[in-house]
Amino acid sequence: MNILKDFRFWLCTIGVTLLGMLSGLSAGNAQSYYQQLELPSFAPPGWLFGPVWTILYILMGITFYLIWTHPVREERRTMIPLFVVQFILNFIWSPLFFGLQSNLLSVIDITALWILLVIQQLYYLRHKPVAMWLMGPYFLWVTFAMALNYGIIILN
């Protein structure tokens, strides 16, 4: 079956992307807070985050579709909760960092997210390698964002 004709593909891709964007919107005036911070030298400009996250959420949505439609039920039972928990940790980071302006809570959250992503990527490698590759850019971005978050907590 052509996945582009599968309603679930569009539900996952658009749904995850919209939920991800909702996290950003719930963060309040993120740009203002980001500009007030003492940033590490490797910090990207604030405008870059929106386009990067849009692409990452699309890739995450495609991944969710692939694990939701995975033919082995027992593996789906592990992959779906891993995905949901990492998505929740991802979702709450923006409100913690920008909304509450809590560098400490956000660094705890992103560290837990990164650890879970390592576990998730290893599981995907064994059971759904295409999901691992689709989540690879997200894993790399979270790794970078974690370093940025630690840099911010040190400088501020």
Summary of the structure (lengths in Angstrom):
residues: 156
radius of gyration: 16.1
end to end distance: 52.3
largest distance: 52.3
contacts: 463
relative contact order: 0.16
helix: 84%
strand: 0%
